């Protein structure tokens, strides 16, 4: 049996870009589906660098828009953490389409899953997002992104859409889930 | 519509455990598939310890993970763009006899022309005296029915590690696993 190390490997991460997306959240069995509404188009770039820098790691910063976003969250019967998966399609300002695939954890604040049952008096629920991301693109300029291991740290807010109807199980039919995600490259 | 932010979301990595896996010499070579080469690689069972490299007894106010990797395999794809893609499932038996399922996707850059070197065998990558060592990155998640280790299932984790290659064959992989917070 091999011996145990007494040291850790070097770990660094470097910030690449962020994207912020507003979703509609709809119940799907024991989980929830997420989808960005078609009418929620940003006037400004919603793929951006938080500090507005134009160069990151000797490369042009990724800036652009979110074209589409869909995802799914599954909760266990215990606990307030959902396993999350999804895809986000980005288009850079120079017209390149990049597909983002993510999986990870969406952690609601304590008793968050139970809070979803307290509608219509639901207070906004804070969510912590921890994602592993993979990117796909056919464009040579951005191919480095497809070869880079990336993680995303984010936060979200679940709220009842004003005027939402309540279904027979007591859940609101229209929730919104606004997310903010910072993407880092691991090295 | 969300106004553009000028602040970062908080981030933290919490170290959880480490493991170093020696791999079976025999493997299932699927061969060329669209996009790259597929190969299935398996861990030597019951030979890998899961441990805390810094010797701490608790992590996130829970008992540190210590145990043995009883089974594991990687259904790997080495892509034509010099990136290795991992698809791994492992089973951990803790020292207190609980079973934890661990699954992850991952990525390891093989370096420029790495794909060609791995498939053409000219020249072979790494030697016994000077093995090739490269970085590898994974995103594990866990499943268990044990209440003692339920805390693992509530986190997305990342692993930073090293792959050791001799004669173009992966011999060993080592990881440090962190919870994202």
Interface residues (C-beta under 8 A of the other chain):
Chain A: X1 X2 X4 X5 X6 X7 X8 X9 X10 X11 X15 X18 X20 X21 X22 X40 X41 X42 X43 X44 X45 X46 X48 X50 X51 X52 X76 X78 X79 X81 X83 X103 X104 X105 X107 X128 X130 X131 X132 X134 X143 X146 X147 X149 X151 X153 X154 X155 X178 X180 X181 X182 X184 X186 X187
Chain B: X1 X2 X3 X4 X5 X6 X7 X8 X9 X10 X11 X13 X15 X18 X20 X22 X47 X48 X49 X51 X53 X54 X55 X81 X82 X83 X105 X106 X107 X109 X135 X137 X139 X141 X150 X153 X154 X155 X156 X158 X160 X161 X162 X174 X176 X178 X180 X181
